[in-house]
């Protein structure tokens, strides 16, 4: 395994897995309260969220950070 992969806590985790984990943990409403973007607040779905997040780097970064914080708090 490369040194970069070891340092990256998101290595091997897909964006779809991240969104599904967050929805399972917080629900759509809770997710929308934590990250106020339309794809979580207006007719949310995994498919529409993935489409938006793949095109919007700042939103994807917020989602990834929330996921990492959630994982850190599970420990």
N, CA, C and O atoms as a Tripos MOL2 file, in Angstrom:
@<TRIPOS>MOLECULE
protein
  300   299    75     0     0
PROTEIN
NO_CHARGES

@<TRIPOS>ATOM
      1 N           0.8470   -1.1730    0.0000 N.3       1 UNK1
      2 CA          0.0000    0.0000    0.0000 C.3       1 UNK1
      3 C           0.8940    1.2380    0.0000 C.2       1 UNK1
      4 O           1.8880    1.2840    0.7250 O.2       1 UNK1
      5 N           0.5500    2.2300   -0.8000 N.am      2 UNK2
      6 CA          1.3860    3.4220   -0.8850 C.3       2 UNK2
      7 C           1.2510    4.2680    0.3770 C.2       2 UNK2
      8 O           0.2670    4.1720    1.1090 O.2       2 UNK2
      9 N           2.2620    5.0940    0.6100 N.am      3 UNK3
     10 CA          2.2640    5.9600    1.7930 C.3       3 UNK3
     11 C           1.0900    6.9370    1.7530 C.2       3 UNK3
     12 O           0.4980    7.2400    2.7890 O.2       3 UNK3
     13 N           0.7540    7.4280    0.5630 N.am      4 UNK4
     14 CA         -0.3590    8.3690    0.4190 C.3       4 UNK4
     15 C          -1.6850    7.7020    0.7860 C.2       4 UNK4
     16 O          -2.5270    8.3220    1.4360 O.2       4 UNK4
     17 N          -1.8780    6.4620    0.3810 N.am      5 UNK5
     18 CA         -3.1090    5.7410    0.6940 C.3       5 UNK5
     19 C          -3.2570    5.5420    2.1950 C.2       5 UNK5
     20 O          -4.3680    5.5950    2.7220 O.2       5 UNK5
     21 N          -2.1450    5.3130    2.8880 N.am      6 UNK6
     22 CA         -2.1840    5.1150    4.3250 C.3       6 UNK6
     23 C          -2.5850    6.4050    5.0300 C.2       6 UNK6
     24 O          -3.3060    6.3630    6.0270 O.2       6 UNK6
     25 N          -2.1310    7.5470    4.5280 N.am      7 UNK7
     26 CA         -2.4180    8.8420    5.1380 C.3       7 UNK7
     27 C          -3.8220    9.3530    4.8220 C.2       7 UNK7
     28 O          -4.3550   10.1660    5.5780 O.2       7 UNK7
     29 N          -4.4250    8.9080    3.7450 N.am      8 UNK8
     30 CA         -5.7340    9.3960    3.3240 C.3       8 UNK8
     31 C          -6.8360    8.5500    3.9690 C.2       8 UNK8
     32 O          -7.0220    7.3930    3.5930 O.2       8 UNK8
     33 N          -7.5640    9.1130    4.9310 N.am      9 UNK9
     34 CA         -8.6060    8.3310    5.6030 C.3       9 UNK9
     35 C          -9.7980    7.9880    4.7040 C.2       9 UNK9
     36 O         -10.6190    7.1390    5.0500 O.2       9 UNK9
     37 N          -9.8830    8.6480    3.5560 N.am     10 UNK10
     38 CA        -10.9800    8.3600    2.6270 C.3      10 UNK10
     39 C         -10.5750    7.3790    1.5260 C.2      10 UNK10
     40 O         -11.3760    7.0680    0.6440 O.2      10 UNK10
     41 N          -9.3430    6.8970    1.5780 N.am     11 UNK11
     42 CA         -8.8730    5.9640    0.5610 C.3      11 UNK11
     43 C          -9.7530    4.7150    0.5530 C.2      11 UNK11
     44 O          -9.9450    4.0710    1.5840 O.2      11 UNK11
     45 N         -10.2830    4.3840   -0.6250 N.am     12 UNK12
     46 CA        -11.0980    3.1850   -0.7760 C.3      12 UNK12
     47 C         -12.5660    3.3690   -0.4280 C.2      12 UNK12
     48 O         -13.3480    2.4240   -0.5310 O.2      12 UNK12
     49 N         -12.9530    4.5750   -0.0160 N.am     13 UNK13
     50 CA        -14.3440    4.8540    0.3310 C.3      13 UNK13
     51 C         -14.9430    5.6920   -0.7950 C.2      13 UNK13
     52 O         -14.4390    6.7720   -1.1050 O.2      13 UNK13
     53 N         -16.0140    5.1960   -1.4020 N.am     14 UNK14
     54 CA        -16.6220    5.9240   -2.5050 C.3      14 UNK14
     55 C         -17.5280    7.0370   -1.9850 C.2      14 UNK14
     56 O         -17.9740    7.0090   -0.8380 O.2      14 UNK14
     57 N         -17.7880    8.0010   -2.8370 N.am     15 UNK15
     58 CA        -18.6950    9.0870   -2.4750 C.3      15 UNK15
     59 C         -20.0850    8.5430   -2.1630 C.2      15 UNK15
     60 O         -20.7630    9.0410   -1.2630 O.2      15 UNK15
     61 N         -20.5030    7.5360   -2.8930 N.am     16 UNK16
     62 CA        -21.8050    6.9100   -2.6310 C.3      16 UNK16
     63 C         -21.8410    6.2830   -1.2360 C.2      16 UNK16
     64 O         -22.8440    6.4030   -0.5320 O.2      16 UNK16
     65 N         -20.7730    5.6240   -0.8370 N.am     17 UNK17
     66 CA        -20.7060    5.0420    0.5070 C.3      17 UNK17
     67 C         -20.7640    6.1350    1.5750 C.2      17 UNK17
     68 O         -21.4020    5.9680    2.6140 O.2      17 UNK17
     69 N         -20.0970    7.2430    1.3100 N.am     18 UNK18
     70 CA        -20.1000    8.3640    2.2500 C.3      18 UNK18
     71 C         -21.5100    8.9110    2.4130 C.2      18 UNK18
     72 O         -21.9850    9.0790    3.5360 O.2      18 UNK18
     73 N         -22.1800    9.1890    1.3040 N.am     19 UNK19
     74 CA        -23.5440    9.7380    1.3560 C.3      19 UNK19
     75 C         -24.4830    8.7580    2.0530 C.2      19 UNK19
     76 O         -25.2710    9.1620    2.9080 O.2      19 UNK19
     77 N         -24.4110    7.4900    1.7020 N.am     20 UNK20
     78 CA        -25.2810    6.4950    2.3360 C.3      20 UNK20
     79 C         -25.0360    6.3990    3.8420 C.2      20 UNK20
     80 O         -25.9840    6.2750    4.6170 O.2      20 UNK20
     81 N         -23.7790    6.4560    4.2560 N.am     21 UNK21
     82 CA        -23.4620    6.4120    5.6850 C.3      21 UNK21
     83 C         -24.0170    7.6300    6.4170 C.2      21 UNK21
     84 O         -24.5680    7.5050    7.5110 O.2      21 UNK21
     85 N         -23.8730    8.7900    5.8210 N.am     22 UNK22
     86 CA        -24.3790   10.0130    6.4360 C.3      22 UNK22
     87 C         -25.9010   10.0020    6.5310 C.2      22 UNK22
     88 O         -26.4630   10.4190    7.5440 O.2      22 UNK22
     89 N         -26.5630    9.5320    5.4920 N.am     23 UNK23
     90 CA        -28.0270    9.4600    5.5060 C.3      23 UNK23
     91 C         -28.4940    8.4570    6.5620 C.2      23 UNK23
     92 O         -29.4720    8.7070    7.2670 O.2      23 UNK23
     93 N         -27.8100    7.3440    6.6690 N.am     24 UNK24
     94 CA        -28.1550    6.3480    7.6840 C.3      24 UNK24
     95 C         -27.9830    6.9250    9.0840 C.2      24 UNK24
     96 O         -28.8160    6.7030    9.9630 O.2      24 UNK24
     97 N         -26.9120    7.6560    9.2800 N.am     25 UNK25
     98 CA        -26.5900    8.1920   10.6030 C.3      25 UNK25
     99 C         -27.4630    9.4010   10.9780 C.2      25 UNK25
    100 O         -28.0090    9.4520   12.0800 O.2      25 UNK25
    101 N         -27.5940   10.3640   10.0680 N.am     26 UNK26
    102 CA        -28.2820   11.6240   10.3690 C.3      26 UNK26
    103 C         -29.6920   11.7170    9.7910 C.2      26 UNK26
    104 O         -30.5150   12.4830   10.2920 O.2      26 UNK26
    105 N         -29.9810   10.9440    8.7370 N.am     27 UNK27
    106 CA        -31.2230   11.1150    7.9930 C.3      27 UNK27
    107 C         -31.0810   12.3120    7.0660 C.2      27 UNK27
    108 O         -30.1810   13.1350    7.2330 O.2      27 UNK27
    109 N         -31.9720   12.4030    6.0900 N.am     28 UNK28
    110 CA        -31.8910   13.5220    5.1420 C.3      28 UNK28
    111 C         -32.0750   14.8650    5.8410 C.2      28 UNK28
    112 O         -31.3770   15.8330    5.5380 O.2      28 UNK28
    113 N         -33.0180   14.9140    6.7750 N.am     29 UNK29
    114 CA        -33.2890   16.1830    7.4660 C.3      29 UNK29
    115 C         -32.0730   16.6200    8.2830 C.2      29 UNK29
    116 O         -31.6690   17.7810    8.2260 O.2      29 UNK29
    117 N         -31.5040   15.7130    9.0240 N.am     30 UNK30
    118 CA        -30.3200   16.0310    9.8180 C.3      30 UNK30
    119 C         -29.1280   16.4070    8.9620 C.2      30 UNK30
    120 O         -28.3500   17.2920    9.3190 O.2      30 UNK30
    121 N         -28.9870   15.7400    7.8410 N.am     31 UNK31
    122 CA        -27.9040   16.0500    6.9170 C.3      31 UNK31
    123 C         -28.0940   17.4440    6.3330 C.2      31 UNK31
    124 O         -27.1400   18.2130    6.2120 O.2      31 UNK31
    125 N         -29.3330   17.7620    5.9740 N.am     32 UNK32
    126 CA        -29.6420   19.0840    5.4390 C.3      32 UNK32
    127 C         -29.4370   20.1960    6.4560 C.2      32 UNK32
    128 O         -29.1040   21.3210    6.0820 O.2      32 UNK32
    129 N         -29.6320   19.8980    7.7320 N.am     33 UNK33
    130 CA        -29.3730   20.8890    8.7700 C.3      33 UNK33
    131 C         -27.8750   21.1300    8.9460 C.2      33 UNK33
    132 O         -27.4530   22.2500    9.2330 O.2      33 UNK33
    133 N         -27.0850   20.0930    8.7770 N.am     34 UNK34
    134 CA        -25.6390   20.2050    8.9640 C.3      34 UNK34
    135 C         -24.9400   20.8030    7.7510 C.2      34 UNK34
    136 O         -23.9690   21.5470    7.8910 O.2      34 UNK34
    137 N         -25.4370   20.4780    6.5580 N.am     35 UNK35
    138 CA        -24.8920   21.0190    5.3140 C.3      35 UNK35
    139 C         -26.0840   21.5240    4.5030 C.2      35 UNK35
    140 O         -26.8170   20.7400    3.9000 O.2      35 UNK35
    141 N         -26.2630   22.8270    4.4970 N.am     36 UNK36
    142 CA        -27.4500   23.4380    3.8870 C.3      36 UNK36
    143 C         -27.2850   23.5880    2.3740 C.2      36 UNK36
    144 O         -26.9360   24.6570    1.8720 O.2      36 UNK36
    145 N         -27.5470   22.4850    1.6620 N.am     37 UNK37
    146 CA        -27.5470   22.5180    0.2030 C.3      37 UNK37
    147 C         -28.8260   21.8450   -0.2780 C.2      37 UNK37
    148 O         -29.3410   20.9290    0.3640 O.2      37 UNK37
    149 N         -29.3300   22.3130   -1.4150 N.am     38 UNK38
    150 CA        -30.6220   21.8590   -1.9170 C.3      38 UNK38
    151 C         -30.7200   20.3550   -2.1340 C.2      38 UNK38
    152 O         -31.7860   19.7700   -1.9410 O.2      38 UNK38
    153 N         -29.6190   19.7220   -2.5330 N.am     39 UNK39
    154 CA        -29.7130   18.2880   -2.8230 C.3      39 UNK39
    155 C         -30.0000   17.4740   -1.5610 C.2      39 UNK39
    156 O         -30.3760   16.3060   -1.6560 O.2      39 UNK39
    157 N         -29.8270   18.0750   -0.3770 N.am     40 UNK40
    158 CA        -30.1790   17.4110    0.8790 C.3      40 UNK40
    159 C         -31.5170   17.8880    1.4280 C.2      40 UNK40
    160 O         -32.1280   17.2020    2.2480 O.2      40 UNK40
    161 N         -31.9730   19.0360    0.9930 N.am     41 UNK41
    162 CA        -33.1710   19.6430    1.5710 C.3      41 UNK41
    163 C         -34.4030   19.6150    0.6670 C.2      41 UNK41
    164 O         -35.5290   19.6560    1.1640 O.2      41 UNK41
    165 N         -34.2120   19.5470   -0.6230 N.am     42 UNK42
    166 CA        -35.3410   19.6040   -1.5520 C.3      42 UNK42
    167 C         -35.4110   18.3190   -2.3720 C.2      42 UNK42
    168 O         -34.6190   18.1260   -3.2940 O.2      42 UNK42
    169 N         -36.3420   17.4530   -2.0450 N.am     43 UNK43
    170 CA        -36.5140   16.1560   -2.7200 C.3      43 UNK43
    171 C         -35.2010   15.3810   -2.7870 C.2      43 UNK43
    172 O         -34.7320   15.0520   -3.8770 O.2      43 UNK43
    173 N         -34.6040   15.0880   -1.6270 N.am     44 UNK44
    174 CA        -33.2890   14.4490   -1.6220 C.3      44 UNK44
    175 C         -33.3130   12.9980   -2.1060 C.2      44 UNK44
    176 O         -34.2640   12.2510   -1.8710 O.2      44 UNK44
    177 N         -32.2500   12.6390   -2.7760 N.am     45 UNK45
    178 CA        -32.0150   11.2480   -3.1520 C.3      45 UNK45
    179 C         -30.5170   11.0650   -3.2750 C.2      45 UNK45
    180 O         -29.7800   12.0300   -3.4780 O.2      45 UNK45
    181 N         -30.0720    9.8460   -3.1560 N.am     46 UNK46
    182 CA        -28.6510    9.5600   -3.2790 C.3      46 UNK46
    183 C         -28.1880    9.9330   -4.6870 C.2      46 UNK46
    184 O         -27.1310   10.5420   -4.8520 O.2      46 UNK46
    185 N         -28.9610    9.5760   -5.6800 N.am     47 UNK47
    186 CA        -28.5730    9.8360   -7.0700 C.3      47 UNK47
    187 C         -28.3910   11.3270   -7.3450 C.2      47 UNK47
    188 O         -27.3860   11.7320   -7.9300 O.2      47 UNK47
    189 N         -29.3560   12.1430   -6.9250 N.am     48 UNK48
    190 CA        -29.2410   13.5820   -7.1880 C.3      48 UNK48
    191 C         -28.1140   14.1990   -6.3640 C.2      48 UNK48
    192 O         -27.4380   15.1180   -6.8270 O.2      48 UNK48
    193 N         -27.9100   13.7010   -5.1560 N.am     49 UNK49
    194 CA        -26.8320   14.2150   -4.3170 C.3      49 UNK49
    195 C         -25.4720   13.9070   -4.9280 C.2      49 UNK49
    196 O         -24.5950   14.7690   -4.9620 O.2      49 UNK49
    197 N         -25.2950   12.6820   -5.4110 N.am     50 UNK50
    198 CA        -24.0300   12.3000   -6.0290 C.3      50 UNK50
    199 C         -23.7420   13.1480   -7.2620 C.2      50 UNK50
    200 O         -22.6110   13.5840   -7.4740 O.2      50 UNK50
    201 N         -24.7620   13.3750   -8.0640 N.am     51 UNK51
    202 CA        -24.6070   14.1890   -9.2740 C.3      51 UNK51
    203 C         -24.1230   15.5900   -8.9100 C.2      51 UNK51
    204 O         -23.1980   16.1110   -9.5330 O.2      51 UNK51
    205 N         -24.7490   16.2000   -7.9030 N.am     52 UNK52
    206 CA        -24.3660   17.5490   -7.4780 C.3      52 UNK52
    207 C         -22.9740   17.5540   -6.8570 C.2      52 UNK52
    208 O         -22.1510   18.4030   -7.1970 O.2      52 UNK52
    209 N         -22.7020   16.6220   -5.9560 N.am     53 UNK53
    210 CA        -21.4290   16.6090   -5.2420 C.3      53 UNK53
    211 C         -20.2400   16.3420   -6.1650 C.2      53 UNK53
    212 O         -19.1440   16.8490   -5.9260 O.2      53 UNK53
    213 N         -20.4480   15.5660   -7.1960 N.am     54 UNK54
    214 CA        -19.3550   15.2810   -8.1360 C.3      54 UNK54
    215 C         -18.9910   16.5190   -8.9550 C.2      54 UNK54
    216 O         -17.8660   16.6280   -9.4430 O.2      54 UNK54
    217 N         -19.9330   17.4500   -9.1090 N.am     55 UNK55
    218 CA        -19.6800   18.6670   -9.8840 C.3      55 UNK55
    219 C         -19.3240   19.8620   -9.0130 C.2      55 UNK55
    220 O         -18.9690   20.9180   -9.5370 O.2      55 UNK55
    221 N         -19.4110   19.7210   -7.6940 N.am     56 UNK56
    222 CA        -19.2650   20.8690   -6.8060 C.3      56 UNK56
    223 C         -18.2370   20.5550   -5.7150 C.2      56 UNK56
    224 O         -18.5830   20.0200   -4.6610 O.2      56 UNK56
    225 N         -16.9770   20.8920   -5.9770 N.am     57 UNK57
    226 CA        -15.9070   20.5280   -5.0420 C.3      57 UNK57
    227 C         -16.0880   21.0580   -3.6160 C.2      57 UNK57
    228 O         -15.7730   20.3420   -2.6650 O.2      57 UNK57
    229 N         -16.5780   22.2710   -3.4380 N.am     58 UNK58
    230 CA        -16.7190   22.8160   -2.0830 C.3      58 UNK58
    231 C         -17.7570   22.0330   -1.2890 C.2      58 UNK58
    232 O         -17.5830   21.8100   -0.0910 O.2      58 UNK58
    233 N         -18.8340   21.6130   -1.9480 N.am     59 UNK59
    234 CA        -19.8740   20.8410   -1.2600 C.3      59 UNK59
    235 C         -19.3640   19.4330   -0.9400 C.2      59 UNK59
    236 O         -19.6220   18.9000    0.1390 O.2      59 UNK59
    237 N         -18.6450   18.8480   -1.8800 N.am     60 UNK60
    238 CA        -18.0800   17.5130   -1.6440 C.3      60 UNK60
    239 C         -17.1360   17.5420   -0.4450 C.2      60 UNK60
    240 O         -17.1450   16.6190    0.3700 O.2      60 UNK60
    241 N         -16.3230   18.5870   -0.3300 N.am     61 UNK61
    242 CA        -15.3910   18.7070    0.7830 C.3      61 UNK61
    243 C         -16.1420   18.7860    2.1120 C.2      61 UNK61
    244 O         -15.7140   18.1860    3.0980 O.2      61 UNK61
    245 N         -17.2500   19.5150    2.1470 N.am     62 UNK62
    246 CA        -18.0520   19.6010    3.3700 C.3      62 UNK62
    247 C         -18.6150   18.2280    3.7480 C.2      62 UNK62
    248 O         -18.6250   17.8570    4.9210 O.2      62 UNK62
    249 N         -19.0770   17.4870    2.7570 N.am     63 UNK63
    250 CA        -19.6300   16.1500    2.9910 C.3      63 UNK63
    251 C         -18.5300   15.2090    3.4920 C.2      63 UNK63
    252 O         -18.7440   14.4480    4.4360 O.2      63 UNK63
    253 N         -17.3690   15.2590    2.8680 N.am     64 UNK64
    254 CA        -16.2600   14.4070    3.2910 C.3      64 UNK64
    255 C         -15.8300   14.7500    4.7250 C.2      64 UNK64
    256 O         -15.5510   13.8520    5.5190 O.2      64 UNK64
    257 N         -15.7780   16.0400    5.0530 N.am     65 UNK65
    258 CA        -15.3920   16.4420    6.4070 C.3      65 UNK65
    259 C         -16.4140   15.9870    7.4490 C.2      65 UNK65
    260 O         -16.0440   15.5400    8.5340 O.2      65 UNK65
    261 N         -17.6950   16.1020    7.1150 N.am     66 UNK66
    262 CA        -18.7340   15.6340    8.0360 C.3      66 UNK66
    263 C         -18.6150   14.1260    8.2400 C.2      66 UNK66
    264 O         -18.7610   13.6380    9.3610 O.2      66 UNK66
    265 N         -18.3550   13.4000    7.1830 N.am     67 UNK67
    266 CA        -18.1770   11.9470    7.2700 C.3      67 UNK67
    267 C         -16.9860   11.6000    8.1770 C.2      67 UNK67
    268 O         -17.0890   10.7210    9.0340 O.2      67 UNK67
    269 N         -15.8760   12.2860    7.9850 N.am     68 UNK68
    270 CA        -14.6980   12.0270    8.8120 C.3      68 UNK68
    271 C         -14.9740   12.3500   10.2760 C.2      68 UNK68
    272 O         -14.5550   11.6030   11.1610 O.2      68 UNK68
    273 N         -15.6710   13.4520   10.5450 N.am     69 UNK69
    274 CA        -16.0260   13.7970   11.9270 C.3      69 UNK69
    275 C         -16.9430   12.7450   12.5280 C.2      69 UNK69
    276 O         -16.7790   12.3750   13.6900 O.2      69 UNK69
    277 N         -17.9070   12.2560   11.7530 N.am     70 UNK70
    278 CA        -18.8040   11.2170   12.2180 C.3      70 UNK70
    279 C         -18.0160    9.9520   12.5810 C.2      70 UNK70
    280 O         -18.2570    9.3430   13.6230 O.2      70 UNK70
    281 N         -17.0840    9.5670   11.7240 N.am     71 UNK71
    282 CA        -16.2740    8.3710   11.9590 C.3      71 UNK71
    283 C         -15.3830    8.5430   13.1950 C.2      71 UNK71
    284 O         -15.2040    7.5980   13.9640 O.2      71 UNK71
    285 N         -14.8300    9.7310   13.3870 N.am     72 UNK72
    286 CA        -13.9710    9.9900   14.5530 C.3      72 UNK72
    287 C         -14.7820    9.9000   15.8390 C.2      72 UNK72
    288 O         -14.2750    9.4190   16.8530 O.2      72 UNK72
    289 N         -16.0240   10.3520   15.8150 N.am     73 UNK73
    290 CA        -16.8810   10.3230   17.0050 C.3      73 UNK73
    291 C         -17.4000    8.9250   17.3170 C.2      73 UNK73
    292 O         -17.8390    8.6650   18.4370 O.2      73 UNK73
    293 N         -17.3550    8.0290   16.3470 N.am     74 UNK74
    294 CA        -17.7860    6.6490   16.5710 C.3      74 UNK74
    295 C         -16.7510    5.8640   17.3600 C.2      74 UNK74
    296 O         -17.0700    4.8220   17.9330 O.2      74 UNK74
    297 N         -15.5460    6.3390   17.3950 N.am     75 UNK75
    298 CA        -14.4670    5.6120   18.0760 C.3      75 UNK75
    299 C         -14.5500    5.7570   19.5470 C.2      75 UNK75
    300 O         -13.7180    5.2090   20.2690 O.2      75 UNK75
@<TRIPOS>BOND
     1     1     2 1
     2     2     3 1
     3     3     4 2
     4     3     5 am
     5     5     6 1
     6     6     7 1
     7     7     8 2
     8     7     9 am
     9     9    10 1
    10    10    11 1
    11    11    12 2
    12    11    13 am
    13    13    14 1
    14    14    15 1
    15    15    16 2
    16    15    17 am
    17    17    18 1
    18    18    19 1
    19    19    20 2
    20    19    21 am
    21    21    22 1
    22    22    23 1
    23    23    24 2
    24    23    25 am
    25    25    26 1
    26    26    27 1
    27    27    28 2
    28    27    29 am
    29    29    30 1
    30    30    31 1
    31    31    32 2
    32    31    33 am
    33    33    34 1
    34    34    35 1
    35    35    36 2
    36    35    37 am
    37    37    38 1
    38    38    39 1
    39    39    40 2
    40    39    41 am
    41    41    42 1
    42    42    43 1
    43    43    44 2
    44    43    45 am
    45    45    46 1
    46    46    47 1
    47    47    48 2
    48    47    49 am
    49    49    50 1
    50    50    51 1
    51    51    52 2
    52    51    53 am
    53    53    54 1
    54    54    55 1
    55    55    56 2
    56    55    57 am
    57    57    58 1
    58    58    59 1
    59    59    60 2
    60    59    61 am
    61    61    62 1
    62    62    63 1
    63    63    64 2
    64    63    65 am
    65    65    66 1
    66    66    67 1
    67    67    68 2
    68    67    69 am
    69    69    70 1
    70    70    71 1
    71    71    72 2
    72    71    73 am
    73    73    74 1
    74    74    75 1
    75    75    76 2
    76    75    77 am
    77    77    78 1
    78    78    79 1
    79    79    80 2
    80    79    81 am
    81    81    82 1
    82    82    83 1
    83    83    84 2
    84    83    85 am
    85    85    86 1
    86    86    87 1
    87    87    88 2
    88    87    89 am
    89    89    90 1
    90    90    91 1
    91    91    92 2
    92    91    93 am
    93    93    94 1
    94    94    95 1
    95    95    96 2
    96    95    97 am
    97    97    98 1
    98    98    99 1
    99    99   100 2
   100    99   101 am
   101   101   102 1
   102   102   103 1
   103   103   104 2
   104   103   105 am
   105   105   106 1
   106   106   107 1
   107   107   108 2
   108   107   109 am
   109   109   110 1
   110   110   111 1
   111   111   112 2
   112   111   113 am
   113   113   114 1
   114   114   115 1
   115   115   116 2
   116   115   117 am
   117   117   118 1
   118   118   119 1
   119   119   120 2
   120   119   121 am
   121   121   122 1
   122   122   123 1
   123   123   124 2
   124   123   125 am
   125   125   126 1
   126   126   127 1
   127   127   128 2
   128   127   129 am
   129   129   130 1
   130   130   131 1
   131   131   132 2
   132   131   133 am
   133   133   134 1
   134   134   135 1
   135   135   136 2
   136   135   137 am
   137   137   138 1
   138   138   139 1
   139   139   140 2
   140   139   141 am
   141   141   142 1
   142   142   143 1
   143   143   144 2
   144   143   145 am
   145   145   146 1
   146   146   147 1
   147   147   148 2
   148   147   149 am
   149   149   150 1
   150   150   151 1
   151   151   152 2
   152   151   153 am
   153   153   154 1
   154   154   155 1
   155   155   156 2
   156   155   157 am
   157   157   158 1
   158   158   159 1
   159   159   160 2
   160   159   161 am
   161   161   162 1
   162   162   163 1
   163   163   164 2
   164   163   165 am
   165   165   166 1
   166   166   167 1
   167   167   168 2
   168   167   169 am
   169   169   170 1
   170   170   171 1
   171   171   172 2
   172   171   173 am
   173   173   174 1
   174   174   175 1
   175   175   176 2
   176   175   177 am
   177   177   178 1
   178   178   179 1
   179   179   180 2
   180   179   181 am
   181   181   182 1
   182   182   183 1
   183   183   184 2
   184   183   185 am
   185   185   186 1
   186   186   187 1
   187   187   188 2
   188   187   189 am
   189   189   190 1
   190   190   191 1
   191   191   192 2
   192   191   193 am
   193   193   194 1
   194   194   195 1
   195   195   196 2
   196   195   197 am
   197   197   198 1
   198   198   199 1
   199   199   200 2
   200   199   201 am
   201   201   202 1
   202   202   203 1
   203   203   204 2
   204   203   205 am
   205   205   206 1
   206   206   207 1
   207   207   208 2
   208   207   209 am
   209   209   210 1
   210   210   211 1
   211   211   212 2
   212   211   213 am
   213   213   214 1
   214   214   215 1
   215   215   216 2
   216   215   217 am
   217   217   218 1
   218   218   219 1
   219   219   220 2
   220   219   221 am
   221   221   222 1
   222   222   223 1
   223   223   224 2
   224   223   225 am
   225   225   226 1
   226   226   227 1
   227   227   228 2
   228   227   229 am
   229   229   230 1
   230   230   231 1
   231   231   232 2
   232   231   233 am
   233   233   234 1
   234   234   235 1
   235   235   236 2
   236   235   237 am
   237   237   238 1
   238   238   239 1
   239   239   240 2
   240   239   241 am
   241   241   242 1
   242   242   243 1
   243   243   244 2
   244   243   245 am
   245   245   246 1
   246   246   247 1
   247   247   248 2
   248   247   249 am
   249   249   250 1
   250   250   251 1
   251   251   252 2
   252   251   253 am
   253   253   254 1
   254   254   255 1
   255   255   256 2
   256   255   257 am
   257   257   258 1
   258   258   259 1
   259   259   260 2
   260   259   261 am
   261   261   262 1
   262   262   263 1
   263   263   264 2
   264   263   265 am
   265   265   266 1
   266   266   267 1
   267   267   268 2
   268   267   269 am
   269   269   270 1
   270   270   271 1
   271   271   272 2
   272   271   273 am
   273   273   274 1
   274   274   275 1
   275   275   276 2
   276   275   277 am
   277   277   278 1
   278   278   279 1
   279   279   280 2
   280   279   281 am
   281   281   282 1
   282   282   283 1
   283   283   284 2
   284   283   285 am
   285   285   286 1
   286   286   287 1
   287   287   288 2
   288   287   289 am
   289   289   290 1
   290   290   291 1
   291   291   292 2
   292   291   293 am
   293   293   294 1
   294   294   295 1
   295   295   296 2
   296   295   297 am
   297   297   298 1
   298   298   299 1
   299   299   300 2
@<TRIPOS>SUBSTRUCTURE
     1 UNK1         2 RESIDUE 1 A UNK
     2 UNK2         6 RESIDUE 1 A UNK
     3 UNK3        10 RESIDUE 1 A UNK
     4 UNK4        14 RESIDUE 1 A UNK
     5 UNK5        18 RESIDUE 1 A UNK
     6 UNK6        22 RESIDUE 1 A UNK
     7 UNK7        26 RESIDUE 1 A UNK
     8 UNK8        30 RESIDUE 1 A UNK
     9 UNK9        34 RESIDUE 1 A UNK
    10 UNK10       38 RESIDUE 1 A UNK
    11 UNK11       42 RESIDUE 1 A UNK
    12 UNK12       46 RESIDUE 1 A UNK
    13 UNK13       50 RESIDUE 1 A UNK
    14 UNK14       54 RESIDUE 1 A UNK
    15 UNK15       58 RESIDUE 1 A UNK
    16 UNK16       62 RESIDUE 1 A UNK
    17 UNK17       66 RESIDUE 1 A UNK
    18 UNK18       70 RESIDUE 1 A UNK
    19 UNK19       74 RESIDUE 1 A UNK
    20 UNK20       78 RESIDUE 1 A UNK
    21 UNK21       82 RESIDUE 1 A UNK
    22 UNK22       86 RESIDUE 1 A UNK
    23 UNK23       90 RESIDUE 1 A UNK
    24 UNK24       94 RESIDUE 1 A UNK
    25 UNK25       98 RESIDUE 1 A UNK
    26 UNK26      102 RESIDUE 1 A UNK
    27 UNK27      106 RESIDUE 1 A UNK
    28 UNK28      110 RESIDUE 1 A UNK
    29 UNK29      114 RESIDUE 1 A UNK
    30 UNK30      118 RESIDUE 1 A UNK
    31 UNK31      122 RESIDUE 1 A UNK
    32 UNK32      126 RESIDUE 1 A UNK
    33 UNK33      130 RESIDUE 1 A UNK
    34 UNK34      134 RESIDUE 1 A UNK
    35 UNK35      138 RESIDUE 1 A UNK
    36 UNK36      142 RESIDUE 1 A UNK
    37 UNK37      146 RESIDUE 1 A UNK
    38 UNK38      150 RESIDUE 1 A UNK
    39 UNK39      154 RESIDUE 1 A UNK
    40 UNK40      158 RESIDUE 1 A UNK
    41 UNK41      162 RESIDUE 1 A UNK
    42 UNK42      166 RESIDUE 1 A UNK
    43 UNK43      170 RESIDUE 1 A UNK
    44 UNK44      174 RESIDUE 1 A UNK
    45 UNK45      178 RESIDUE 1 A UNK
    46 UNK46      182 RESIDUE 1 A UNK
    47 UNK47      186 RESIDUE 1 A UNK
    48 UNK48      190 RESIDUE 1 A UNK
    49 UNK49      194 RESIDUE 1 A UNK
    50 UNK50      198 RESIDUE 1 A UNK
    51 UNK51      202 RESIDUE 1 A UNK
    52 UNK52      206 RESIDUE 1 A UNK
    53 UNK53      210 RESIDUE 1 A UNK
    54 UNK54      214 RESIDUE 1 A UNK
    55 UNK55      218 RESIDUE 1 A UNK
    56 UNK56      222 RESIDUE 1 A UNK
    57 UNK57      226 RESIDUE 1 A UNK
    58 UNK58      230 RESIDUE 1 A UNK
    59 UNK59      234 RESIDUE 1 A UNK
    60 UNK60      238 RESIDUE 1 A UNK
    61 UNK61      242 RESIDUE 1 A UNK
    62 UNK62      246 RESIDUE 1 A UNK
    63 UNK63      250 RESIDUE 1 A UNK
    64 UNK64      254 RESIDUE 1 A UNK
    65 UNK65      258 RESIDUE 1 A UNK
    66 UNK66      262 RESIDUE 1 A UNK
    67 UNK67      266 RESIDUE 1 A UNK
    68 UNK68      270 RESIDUE 1 A UNK
    69 UNK69      274 RESIDUE 1 A UNK
    70 UNK70      278 RESIDUE 1 A UNK
    71 UNK71      282 RESIDUE 1 A UNK
    72 UNK72      286 RESIDUE 1 A UNK
    73 UNK73      290 RESIDUE 1 A UNK
    74 UNK74      294 RESIDUE 1 A UNK
    75 UNK75      298 RESIDUE 1 A UNK
